[in-house]
Amino acid sequence: MLHTALRRRANRESVERIQPDLIIPTGKRKGQSPSVASIYRALVEHAKREAYPEAVKAAHADFPAMNNGAVPSPALKQRP
């Protein structure tokens, strides 16, 4: 769906015109169109990934370490 939305946005179509043509393939809302807000969120998230690819790579590298306990959790201040 994201690819379709990106391609059509590149052709200067509005999200409101794109939305009815997108269909959710699985899950609770299978067969329905995503909301306009969901499409905008997906477009913004894609733009962030494109703008900061190094942050995405770092997060992917850090994730396994966090799950193995190699990265300490943040220290919480003790209240007196």
N, C-alpha and C positions, 0 to 999 in steps of 0.2 A: 504494500500500500504506500509506503514512504516513497519508493521509487516513482510511482505514478504521480503522487502529489508533487514531488520535486520537479518532475518533467513538466507537468501542467503549470506549476507556478513559474517555471522558466519561460513559458509561453504567455505569461502575464494573466493567467486565469485567477479569479478570486477563489479563496478557500470555500466560500459559500457555493460556488458553482461546481467545485470538485467534489465536495462532500457527498452528494447523493449517489455518485458513481462508484464510491468506495464501499466495499462489502467486507465485514469482519468474517474471516474464514473459520474461526474456532471459538469455543468458549460459550459463556452464558448468553452473549449477544450475537451469536453466530447468525449470519444472514442479514444483519442490520448494518446500517451505516454508522461510522463513528461520529461523535459529536464534532462540531466545528472547533470547540475548545481542545479536544483531543488531537485534532490535526495540527492546530497551532502549536501545541506542546511538543508534538513529534518534530515539527519543523525547527523549533527553537533548540531542542536537544540535538538534532542533527547539526545545526549551525555551531553549537558549542563544541561538538566533537571535531568538526572541521577546523575550527579556530584554534583549538588547544589539543592537538594530537599527542603532544608529549605528556599532558596530564592524564589522558586516557591510558597511555602505555604504562605510566607510573602506577596508576590505580590497579591495572591488571597485574602488574608485577608485585604489588604490595598485598593483594588479596590472599594469595596462598600463604604468605608469611603470617598474616593476621589469623588465619584459621588454624595454623600449626602452633600458635602461642609464641612465635618468635618475636612478635611486636608486642611490647607491654601495653596494657590498657591504660587510659589516662588516669592519673592519680586524682582522687577526690579529696577535697579538703575536709578535715574532720571538724565538726562544730564543737565549740567548747561546752 
